[in-house]
Amino acid sequence: MTGPRVLAANAMRAVPRIGARSHPVTASATASLLRLSAQAGGGRLSLTRAPRHCLRVASYSSSAAQNKKGGAASSPPPPSTLNSSRPATIEVNGKTYATDEWYNVPQTVLALTGRKLHLQKDHPVAITRQIIESKFSTATYKRYNEFDPVVSTIENFDSLGFPPDHVGRARSDTYYINETTLLRTHTSAHEAELFRASASDGYLISADVYRRDEVDRSHYPVFHQMEGARVWDRTKVPNGDVVAAIYADLAQLPTHDVKVEDPNPPHHPERNPLQSEHHTPEEAEAVAAHLKRSLELMVVEIFTRAKQAAARQDPNYVDEPLRVRWVEAYFPFTSPSWELEVYYQGDWLEVLGCGVSKQELFINADQPQQLGWAFGIGLERIAMLLFQIPDIRLFWSKDERFLSQFTGVQDNLDKLKRFVPFSKYPACWKDVSFWLRSTSAAGGNTAVANVHDFHENDLMEVVREVAGDVVEDVQLKDQFTHPKTGRKSMCYRINYRSLEKTLTNEEANDFHERVRQGLVEKLGVELR
């Protein structure tokens, strides 16, 4: 996608809604979501990384998915073709759900649905949530921290305007229980419900979200997002003057003395357009002003605490003035939209995505008289910065050497300190090379219409199912297309490194052999 940088959902990657698989935030949380752009007429999706507070945004040109005879592109094979052991029903948080051929949730992911790290006392994710919530008054912003992770496709996609062919709906990206039921990919799955209920002038949602993704130190199939929104009702403000009402609310917010760089105009007809059919320039500028002050105060709180923690542990710590800047961005559900970046430890860091909420969301929720703003942020991403946690797998550890470092912090945030690594076990990497199936388009058979029959996320799921958190990362090292047969060969490097013990070579070999066999059984590859 050309134009302003794309922050695809959670704050929106198919998350929080400007938010955002992070993810796993997000926002990883630390690193990012997918920014996807379609190459015109080529039928290919070009993928680059974007932060995890984002939502997947992409379009897909199906012209290349037509076969040579001009037939329609075929659908991707259902996940059940990769997993013949599908249970008839599964249970999530005490509720039973029927599965069908769309089911693709591994047991390792199901086992995490009840963990809810954002609610676990003194967990870094919960501490981060508490710090963010502290900057939003409970009188205005109602908290929602216990929404169930199982949602419908209507809630997760349709209510937010996702087109039927949106990449976020793909079974290669999303965990489906059945064709109409899934593990939410973003907190925005609950947005339409809250807008329709209109129970408060604002809200904050914190929740676990689920995405099939790569394996590395900043991505995990489960991560946590927070999104927030503030709304004003034209029919309820004094004299119907919503601009005056917003500025009156802005005047009630605290100020700060941090340097803010905001060089761009409040809106731009091409780069960051005003919703002129719904908002006057004055209304959009008032909403943006309230949004920016609110989020600046939140970010100042987070990074002030991060600097204080650094100073407590490092006598040689050199403080530097905090700087923030606003950058024009694009999100499907806000316009104008921005990213907020913070200059910290010598680099500009993308922290969150936000913007003026698309009026269609209010209209579809039967609240056309309302307008407002929204933001999304990956909690793991912020926690990794705040506590200097180097590996997202640590958040899921039950090792007391990790958890005990944060005891008592939620009761006294002044006790917040950086994570101290308790060990660094050696890595043991192994390569696996294979030919893709010769009967597949991905493997070189151009007569086959289905281009989705090998997806890297399927490989990542096989690795996760076999080795779980013993794997630190998986990287594509090489790929080769045979000049005569057109068959495609791929080589991946799997880095085995436990967080809790030194793996012997024999243990790593056992994991690796089971991964190799899993790739054959579930993806139909031919090992080299």
Salt bridges, closest charged atoms under 4 A:
GLU133 OE1 - ARG129 NH1 2.83
ASP158 OD1 - ARG169 NH2 2.59
ASP173 OD2 - ARG56 NE 3.22
ASP173 OD1 - HIS455 NE2 3.94
GLU191 OE1 - ARG17 NE 1.75
ASP208 OD1 - ARG184 NH2 2.67
ASP213 OD2 - ARG13 NH1 3.14
ASP213 OD2 - ARG21 NH2 1.81
ASP213 OD2 - ARG52 NH2 2.40
GLU214 OE1 - ARG49 NH1 3.29
ASP216 OD1 - HIS219 ND1 2.80
GLU227 OE2 - ARG17 NE 3.86
ASP249 OD2 - ARG230 NH2 2.95
GLU261 OE2 - ARG323 NH2 3.15
ASP262 OD2 - LYS292 NZ 2.86
GLU277 OE2 - HIS278 NE2 3.93
GLU283 OE2 - ARG234 NH1 2.57
GLU285 OE2 - HIS267 NE2 3.24
GLU296 OE1 - HIS256 NE2 2.77
GLU301 OE2 - ARG305 NE 2.81
ASP319 OD1 - LYS307 NZ 3.08
GLU328 OE1 - ARG271 NE 2.56
GLU339 OE1 - ARG5 NH2 2.95
GLU341 OE2 - ARG5 NH2 3.08
GLU341 OE1 - ARG325 NE 2.63
GLU350 OE2 - ARG5 NH1 3.18
ASP366 OD2 - ARG196 NE 3.94
GLU380 OE2 - HIS224 ND1 2.72
ASP391 OD2 - ARG393 NH2 2.85
ASP399 OD2 - ARG401 NH2 2.70
ASP411 OD1 - LYS121 NZ 2.77
ASP414 OD1 - ARG305 NH1 3.61
ASP431 OD1 - ARG493 NE 2.80
ASP458 OD1 - ARG212 NH1 2.85
GLU461 OE2 - ARG464 NH1 3.74
GLU465 OE2 - LYS522 NZ 3.24
GLU472 OE1 - ARG393 NH2 3.53
GLU472 OE1 - ARG497 NE 2.74
GLU507 OE2 - LYS501 NZ 2.72
ASP510 OD2 - ARG514 NH2 3.35
GLU513 OE1 - ARG516 NE 3.46
GLU526 OE1 - ARG487 NH2 3.33
